[in-house]
Amino acid sequence: MRTPRDNHLWKVRVLIHKDGTWTAKTFFYARQVFADRWLERARNNDSLHIDFYGKYTLEEDSVA
């Protein structure tokens, strides 16, 4: 069950290149500092691409 606290999550969708294919992984974090680590990892890494980075909202989940 979702709570109002879920509205304050950071969502990072990462595309990871491995063995010739791209795989999408989605991560959720309570603190922005943990989400920022993906930006640092992807900065000089051709095998990582940030597809989405931002606040996660319940409205976004209900549309999908």
C-alpha positions as CSV (number, residue, x, y, z in Angstrom):
1,M,0.0,0.0,0.0
2,R,1.3,3.4,-0.9
3,T,1.6,6.2,1.6
4,P,2.0,10.0,1.2
5,R,5.7,9.6,1.9
6,D,6.0,7.8,-1.5
7,N,5.4,11.1,-3.2
8,H,8.9,12.2,-2.0
9,L,10.9,9.6,-3.8
10,W,13.6,10.2,-6.5
11,K,13.3,8.1,-9.6
12,V,16.2,7.2,-11.8
13,R,15.8,5.2,-15.0
14,V,19.2,4.0,-16.3
15,L,20.0,2.3,-19.6
16,I,22.8,-0.1,-19.2
17,H,24.8,-1.4,-22.2
18,K,26.1,-4.9,-21.7
19,D,26.8,-7.7,-24.1
20,G,25.7,-5.7,-27.1
21,T,22.2,-4.9,-25.7
22,W,20.7,-2.0,-23.7
23,T,18.8,-2.9,-20.6
24,A,16.5,-0.5,-18.7
25,K,16.6,-0.5,-14.9
26,T,14.6,1.8,-12.6
27,F,15.7,2.8,-9.1
28,F,13.9,4.7,-6.4
29,Y,15.6,6.6,-3.6
30,A,14.4,8.5,-0.6
31,R,17.3,11.0,-0.8
32,Q,18.5,13.0,-3.8
33,V,22.2,12.3,-2.9
34,F,21.8,8.6,-3.7
35,A,20.1,9.4,-7.1
36,D,22.9,11.9,-7.9
37,R,25.4,9.0,-7.7
38,W,23.9,7.7,-11.0
39,L,24.6,11.0,-12.7
40,E,28.3,10.8,-11.5
41,R,28.6,7.2,-12.7
42,A,27.1,8.0,-16.1
43,R,29.1,11.2,-16.7
44,N,32.2,9.5,-18.3
45,N,30.8,6.0,-18.9
46,D,29.6,5.1,-22.4
47,S,27.8,2.0,-21.0
48,L,25.4,4.0,-18.9
49,H,22.7,6.5,-20.0
50,I,20.3,8.3,-17.8
51,D,16.8,8.0,-19.4
52,F,14.9,9.8,-16.6
53,Y,16.0,11.6,-13.4
54,G,13.5,13.4,-11.2
55,K,10.9,13.3,-8.5
56,Y,8.5,10.4,-8.5
57,T,4.9,11.3,-8.0
58,L,1.8,9.1,-7.4
59,E,0.1,11.0,-10.2
60,E,2.7,9.6,-12.7
61,D,2.0,6.1,-11.4
62,S,-1.7,6.4,-11.7
63,V,-1.5,7.5,-15.4
64,A,0.5,4.5,-16.4
